Amino acid sequence: LPSGEVMRLGARVRVRNTDGSVHHEVVTTYEPGERYAVRMEVGPPASRLMSGIEEDVRLAPEGEGTRVTRRFTTRARSGWTWPLVWLVTHVLLKPAVRRHDRGVAAALAREGPGP
């Protein structure tokens, strides 16, 4: 979130991706410490195929840490675009999410446990 902004229902977040591209996310669900969900606003060319991507994130205590479970839902514009949306999701989105998660895990390992 931008400096000074708090996580809350309806918050709009500008995200800079590792490839330099930018997208926006809107918080659609917020249950502090348990769950949050965002709707990613997609622009062209992806917006020609899909109306958006939703991410649901669940947080659960596990041992000394927290298990984070992420689930993505894509919304194809039509039955005709669904095969391309599936391809984009499985060929581009899944590997990008895995890279992101590995980067977060590495950063957390460098920083050590939180307060």
N, C-alpha and C positions, 0 to 999 in steps of 0.2 A: 504494500500500500504506500501511497505517497507520504512523505514526512508529515506528521501531524494528523493523518487520517486514521480512523479506527476501523477495525473490522466490524461490519454491521450489515444487516439485511439491506439490500439495495445499493451497497457501495459499488462503484465502478472503478476498476483497476486497469491501468495501462501496463502491459507486460512486454518487455523487450526480450525476444528469443535469442538463443545463442547464435543463430545465423544472422542476427541484426534486424530481422523483421519485427514488427510490433502488432499486437492484437489487444483487444479489450475484453475483460471479464466482468460480469455483473454477479454479485453475491445474491443467490436466490433462496438459500437456506443457511441459517446460522444458529447452531446450538453449541455455545462455548464449551470446549473441552471434549465434545462428543462427535460433532459432525458439521460439515459445511458443504455447500454445493455452489457451483458457479455455472453461468451460461457464457460460453465464449462467443464473442461476436466475430464472425468470419467475413472477410472482404474478398473481392475478386482475386484470383479466379475461383477459389473454393466456394464462394457464395453462389456461383452459378450451378453448383452441384448440390449443395446442402444449405439448410437454413440455419444450422448452428451445431455446436458441440456442447454437451452438458457434462460436467464432471461432478461426481458425488464422492466426497472424502469422509471416511469414517475413522475415528481415533479411538483406540482401546488400550488401556494400560496393559503392559506385558513385561513382567519382571521389573527391571530397573528403568525401562523405557516405555515407549508407546508404539503400538503397531498401527501403521497407517495403511488403509486399504482405499484404493482409488478405482472408480468405475466410470467409464466414459460411455456416453450415448450420443450417436450421431443421428441427425435428422436429414434424410435425403429430400430434395425438392420434389421428386416424383419417383415412381417405380422404374422409370427409364434411367434415372441417374444413380439409383441404388447400387448397381454393380461397381460403378466408378467410386462411389463413396466408400464401399467396402474395401476396395483396393487402396485408396488413399489412407483409410484408417489402419489397415493391416501392414501396408508397406512403409508408410511415412510416420503416422502418429505413434504407433506402438514402439518402434525403435527410438523415436524422439523422447517418449516418456521414460523408457528404460535408461537412456543416456542421462536425462535430467535426474532420475532417482539415484543413479550411481554417483552423480556429482554432488547431490545433497548428502548422501551417505558419507562420501569422502570428506566433505566440508565438516560434517558433524564429528567425524572421527578425529580430524585435526584439532577441532575446538575443544573436544572432551565433553564430559557431562555438563548439563546446565545446572542452574541453581537449585 
